[in-house]
Amino acid sequence: MSSNIPDFYQGKNILVLGSTTFPGKVLLEKLLRSCPNIEKIYCPIHPTKKTVTHHLSPADTFAEIYTTKLFDRVRRVNAKFQEKIIPFDINILISSSTTANNEIDLNEEKQSELISWRNLQKTIDLCFYIANNSVDFEEQNLKDMIQTNVMDLKSILTFLKTCTQLKSIVYLSSIYANIDCPFIDECIYPCPIEPQKLVDALDWMDKEMVALATPKLIGPKANAFAFSHWLAETVLSGEQQSLPPISIIRVSIIGAAWKEPYPGWVEKSNGPSELFAAAGRGYLRSMKGDSHDILDIVPVDIPVNLLITATWEKCFEEKKQNLTIYHCTSSGLNPFHWHEMSNYFIEYSKRIPYEHAFRRPNLSVTSHSLIHDSYVFFSHLIPAYLADIGLRLIGRKAHVVDLYKNLHRILLGLESFIIRGEIQCSYDNLNSLRQLVNETNNINEFNFDIRALHWPTYIESYLIGTKRYVLNEDMKCLNGAQKHLNNLRNIRWAFNTIILVLLWRIFISKRPTARNLWYFVINFFVAKFVRFFKILSAGNT
């Protein structure tokens, strides 16, 4: 067994589930670029719904993915890299054995290239399972999340049990599955509920009934997202004896890339990027929480490198544990507080302005409900309604109020994750793996040590990445965006001045003392201006 990670992956056939997710795509790029001698990467996905009547085939879906900037570095080295990726319909794995044994066409242009359940059984060497870790869900529907994160997993595990060449399984879970525990150890916290019974119970319920039953069913868990991951880990633990060695990586919030494939690389589907875009354009002004709480965010290349090295370790170590858990968080290793985040964000967002800003960026984090509600009312709702009134007057469609409703919904869904204290968890297995990677000289290519991350630089890269890859704005147009911000500043000053004058006029009309103070202030500034003008005129002559 080679101690060199690229050599270990040479000639391997890899199954990647969740390959179209944000971390899944970055994983594909990293494998193709750093381990170029991989044999094939099999990517089962659900057909993508393009219109009401038309679905994109897996091959068409990946044809769009190949054209993105994500694969530019791979493309420069190997222009035919896509030949190593084999996308196919996931139903070949999760359907019944009679259906699964039927061959499914992968590419309409190559009728000879067929894949089957039986062929995959003899081919797959390693498996990466990228669970649904996006906290950007529109609705915490317990039924859908259990189907996606639990029942589909059970179906895939049924297939993996039959793979004769399979040596390792790595599952990307969420640290929030056990966030209700005071200290999260590197072990499984079993769920007493049988998944199939829960699915049967939810099957006959409509959405309203599921929503009413969810708080009782999830118990101490933060939400349906965390509960479904907790249940999935229980399933993995129950099946471990009949499967190859398993590694579970519990990650916190996945953010933009630190170094690879590009600093700041991010996608619109990534939850935090929407908050960055909203705050950068001046829509988001206030968030509720303690400013001394921690933003536990992990750059996407950290868990991706950890996935790759965890698989390698399972085959490299002599004494194999059947189930190993790694915690991939930042709060316990390199904490980043919200007041720091707010300060850096305001500084860099004015240096790297976004186009079409609604207001100048200014983000505050407060734990006082009254102050937060006041900010929301005066800085969110009133400007939104005034903007929509103005849009209607000029004959355009009003949309700002709806934008704020969507923004508040996202914040409500994310508040269980983004603003909280330090996540107390064990890092023993992570430290052991990092030491092994260091000793075998693989750390430069597969670095997952978040302790070296410099947060101010990362936030700047995140803002640039959001501007380039999410908002599709040109970095060469900063001057125009900066002029727009300056105009917004002037409008704000003029508006505040008018309000101040009106208030003073109303106030001084009734109180002689206030009137005399007002005239004194006005005369003082007029005298200063006249003196400055005389000095300036004398200097010119």
N, C-alpha and C positions, 0 to 999 in steps of 0.2 A: 504494500500500500504506500503510494507516494505521499510525502509530506508536503508537496507542492499542490496547492488547491487547483490550479488550471490543469495540471497533469491528472489529478484525480477525476476531473470531469471529462477527460478525453474519451471519446467513443461512447459516452453515456446517452441513453434515451430517457428523457425527462418528461413527466406529466405535470403540467402547471394548471391548476384549477383557480379561477379568478384572474385569468391573464389579461382581461380587459379593464380591471380596476386600476386605479392610480399606482399603487405599489406593484401590482402585477405587471404592468407595462415596463416599469423601471427595472424590475427583476429580469424580464426578457432581454432588455437592452444590455444589462450588466453581464448576463450569462454569455450573450453573443459576442460582446466586446472583450471581456476578460478571460473567457474560456472558449476560444474560437474553435476548438476541436471537438466540441459537443457533436454527437451524431444527429439527433433530432430532438425537437421540443414539441410535444403534443399539447394542444390547447383546446380542450372542450369548452364550448360556450353555448348559451342559449341564442337562437336566432334573434337578431335585433329588429324591433318593429320600427319601420321607417314611416309608413303611412298606415291608414286603417286597413287597407287591403294588401299591402306589400310588406314583406319581411326581407331584410338583408340576410343572405347566407353567411355562415362563418367566414368563408373565403373573402366575400365582399367586405365584411366588417374589418378584417385584418388588412385588406388592400387599402382602406382608408387610414388605418393606424400606421402602416409603413410609410406613408407620405409625410408624416409629421416630422418636426425638427428633432424629436426624441432620438431617432435612429440615424441622424446625420453622421455621427462619429463612427458608427458601425458601417454605414454605407461607404464611407471613404476608404475603409480597409477591405470590405467585401461587398461588392455591389449586388451580389446574389444571396445576401444573408437570409432573405425570406424563404429560400428553399429549405432551410433548416427548421422552419416553423410549420407545423401541420395543424391547422385549425379544423375542427369538426364539431358536429352537433352533439351536445352533451347528453342528449337522450339515448345515445348508444351505450352510455354507462349507467344511467339511472332508470332505464326502462326495464321491463321484464326480460328474462334470459332468452325467451323465444324471439322477442323483438331485437334484443341486443346482438344476437348472433347473425342477424341479417346485415349484409354489407351496405354501407352508406357512402354515396359519392361525395368526395371532398372538393372536387374542382370540375366544373363543367367542361373545361377545356382539356382535361386529362382524365378521360373516362377509365383509363387503366389504373389510376392511383386510387385504390379502395382501402378502407380500413374496417376492421371488425373487432368485436369484443375479444374473440379468440386470438387474433394477431397481437392485440395490445397486452394480453395476458403474458405472452412470451417475450415481450419487447421492453416494457417499462422497468427501468433500474431505480429511479428516484422519483419522489412525488412531492411537489409543493402545493399546499392548499392555502390559498389566500382568502380567508373568510371576509365577509362583509364588514370592513372596519371603517366605513365612511360614516361619520356622525352627521352628515348632511342628508338626513332622511326627511321627506316631506311629512310623513305621518308615522308615529310609532305604533304601527299595527302589529299586535302580538302574533296574530295568525300568520301573516306574511313573513315575519322575521323568523318564526320557528320553522316554517317551511323552507326558507332559504338557508338558514344557519344550522339547522338541526336535521330535518328529514332528508334534505339533499345530501348532507354529510353522511348519514346512515347508508344511503344508497351507494355513494361512492366507496365507502368502506367495504361494503359487500363485494364490490368489484375488486378492490385492492387485495382482499383476502385470497383471490384466485391468481394474483400475479406471481409467477414463479421466480422472476428475476429481481423483484423489488427488495431493496436493501434498506431504505430509509424513507420516513414520512415526516415532513415538517409542516406544522399547522400554525398559521398566523392568527392569534386570538387577540383579545383586548384586555388590558389591565382593569378595565371598568367592570369586567364580569364579577370581580370580587372586591369592588371598591367599598362595600359596606363593612369589610373586615378591618379592624384597627391596624393590623399588620398582615401583609400578604406574603405568605411563605411560598417557597417553590414546590408546591404540592397541589393536588386536586382537592377542591372543596365540593364533595358530591352533592348533587341536587336530588332530593327524595322523590321527585315527580318523574314518572315514566313518560318519555316524550310522546310515544304513540297514543297513550291514554289522553294526554293533554290535547293532541291534535284531533282525536275523535270527539273530545268534549267541545272544542272550538268549531268543529266542522259545520255544525248546524246553526251556529250563531251568525247574525248579521253584524255589520260594523259597529252599530250602536251598542249591541249587547256585549261584543268583545271589548269595547272601550270601557263599559261599566264593570266588566269582570276583571280587567287587567290589573288594577291596583291590588285586588285581593290575591290574584294568582302570583304576581311577581314578588309580593311580600316586601322584604327589606331592600331589594334591588332598586337602583336609581330609576330604571325605566325598562321598557321592553327590549331595547338594544342590549343592555347589560345582562338581562335575564336569559336571552337566547344564547349568548356566548357562554354563560354559566352552564346551561343545559348541554351545549355542544361539547364543552370540556368533559362533562360527566359521561357523555357518549364515548368519547375517545378513551377515557380511563377504563370504561367497561369492556371495550373491544381490544385493549392493548395486548392481551395474551395471545390473540389469534392474528396479530399483525407484526410486521417488522418493527425495529426500534422507532419510537415516535419522539419528536421534539415539538414542544409548544412554546411559541414566542408571544408573550403578552406585551402588547405595545400600547402606548397612550395615544394622544392625538398625532396623526401623521401630517407633517407640514412639507413645505417646499424643500427641494434638495439643498444640501450643504455644499457638496463638491461635484457629485455625479448625478446625471450625465452632464448637467450644467449648473452652476450656482444659481439658485432661485427657480429652478425648473418646477413648475406646478401646473395643475389642470383645473379647469372650472369646476369639475366634479368634486374637488377637494374642499371640504367645509370651511376651514379657516380662510381660504382665499377669498370667499365671498365677503367675509367681514373686513378683510384688508381692502378690498375694492370699495366697499360701502364707506369705510372710514376715510380712505384716501380721497374720495370724491366729496367728502364733507357731509354725507347723509347720516352716518352713525356718529353721534356726539357723546353719548353716555351709555355706560354699562354698569349694572348693579353688582357689587361685590367688594370685598376688602382689597384695597390697592396693594396690600402686603401679601396677598395670596399669590400662588404660583401658577404661571401658565406652563403646563406640562405638555410641551410640544416636542416632537422628535422629527428631525429631517428624514425624508423618505429613504435616502441612501443608507441610513443607519440600520433600520430593520432589514433592508434588502441584503446588505452585506452579512448581517447576522443570520439570515435564512441560509445563505450559501455556505457559510462556515459551519453552522450547526449540522447541516447534512454531511459535510466533510468529516466533522468530528465523530459522528456516529459510526462511520466506517473506519476511522483512523484509530480510535481508542481500542485497547485490548479488552477491557472489562466494560461491556456495554450495558448501560441501564436501559431498561425497556421504555421508560418514559422520563424525559428530561424537560424541565421548564426553565425558560429564561425570561427575565423581566427587562423590558426595553423602554425605560422612562428617563426623563431628564431631571425631575424634581429632587431625587435623592443623590444625583451625581453632579449635576450642574444646574442648580435652581435659577429660574428666571422669574422675577416678580413683576406683577402687573404695573406697578408704578414706574419701573424701569422700561417696560414695554411701551407704556403710554408716552413717556418722555422721548424715547428713541423714535417712536413712530411719528410724533409731531415734527421732530427735527428733520427726519429724512423725507417725510411726505411733502414738506415744503421745498426741499432741495430737489426732489424727484417728483414733480407734480403730475397728477393724472389729468387727462383732457376731459372737458365737459363737466368740470367740478360743479356741484350744486352750491357748496359753501367751502370756506377755507377749512382744511383739516384741523380738528381739535377734539381729542378723545379724552374723556374723564371717566374714572372708575371710582364709584363711591358706594359705601355700604349703607348709607342713610336713605331709607325709602322715600322720605319726603323730598330730599334734594334730588334724588334720581327721578322721581315722578315730575318734579318741577322742570328738570332738564328735558325730559321727554315731551312735556306739554309745550314749553316755550321754544325748544330747539328742534323738536321733531314734528309735532303735530301742527302747530301754528304755521311754520314755514311751508309745510306740505300742503295745507289747505289754501294758503295764499298763492302758492305756485300753481295749484290746479285751477284756482279762479282766474289767474292771469292767462293760463293756457287756454281756457275756455273762451276768454274774451278775445283772444287773437285767432280763434277758430281751430285750435289744435286739440288733440285728445289729451284729457287729463289722466295722468298716470302716477304722480308722485305719492299720493295717499296710498294707492295700492302697493307701491314700492315699499313704503314704510310698514305696511301691514305684513308683507312678506319678510321684511327685515326683522320685525319684532317676533314673528313666528320662528325664524331661524335662531334668534337669541334665546327664545324660550326652550327650544330643543337642545341648545348647546350649553345652557347654564349648569347642567349637571356635570359637565366635563371641563369647561374652560377656566372657571374661577373657583379654586378650592385650595386648601392647604397642601402641604407636601404629602405625596403618596408614599406611605411607609411600606417598603417591601424589601425582600432579600435579593442580593446580587451575587450570591456565592457561585452559582453556575456560570453567570456571565463573566465574572472575574477569572474563573478557571479557564474558560474558553479564550478569553483575551490573552491570558498568559501563554496558552498553547499556540495561538496564532502568532504571538510575538516570537516565541522560541523557534518556530518554523519559518520565520521571515516572510510571513504573508500579510503582515499588518498594513503595509503601504498600499497594497492593492485592494484589500478587503477590510478597511478600517471601520469599526463600529464603536469607537471610544468617544462618547459624546462629551467627555470631560475637557477635550481640547477645543470645543466649539466656542467661538467668540460671538456672543449674542448681538452686540451692536452691528457687526459686519453681516451677520446672518439676517437680521431684520432689514438692513439695507438691500441685501440680495433678494429677500422675499418681496419687498416692495417693487423692485425692478422686475422680478419674475412675474408678479401679478400684472404689472403694466404691459409686459411684452407678450406673455403667453395666455393670460386670461382675458385682458381687455383688448389685446391685439393692437397696441399703440406703438408708434414709432419713437424710439429714443432720440431721434434727430429733431423731433418736434417739441422739445422741452421749452424753447423760448415762447412759443405760442401758449402753451399751458401755463407758463409762469406769468405771462401778461394777463391771462384770464384770472389767475389767483390775485394779482395786484388790483385788477378791476373789482373783484369781489371784496377785497380789503377796503378799497375806497368807498364802495357802496355801503359797507358796514359802518365805516366811520361817519359817512354823511347821514345815514339813518340814525345812528346813535346820537349824533349832534342835534338833529332835528328833534328827537324825543327829549333830549336834555333841555333844549331851549323851550319847548312847549311846557315841560314840567316846571321849569323855573319861572316862566311867564305866568303860569297859573298860580304858582306859589307866591311870587313877589307882589302880585297885584293885591294881596290881602295883608301882607306883613311889611311894615316900613323898614324894620331891621334887615330883613332878607333883601329888600329892594336896595338899601344902601350897600349891603355886601355885594350884591350883583353888580352895581355900578362901579364899585371899587375894583372888582376883578376885571371887568371889561376895560376900565381906564388903565389898569396896570399892564394888561397885554397890549393894548393899543400903544401905550407909551414905549414899551419894549420894541414893538414892531417899527415905530417911527424912528427910534434911536438906531436900530439895526439898519434901517434903510438909509439914514444919513451917513453912517459909517461906511456902508457899501458904496454910496455915491461918491464920498470923498476919496475912497481908495481907487475908484475908476478914473477920477480926474488926476 
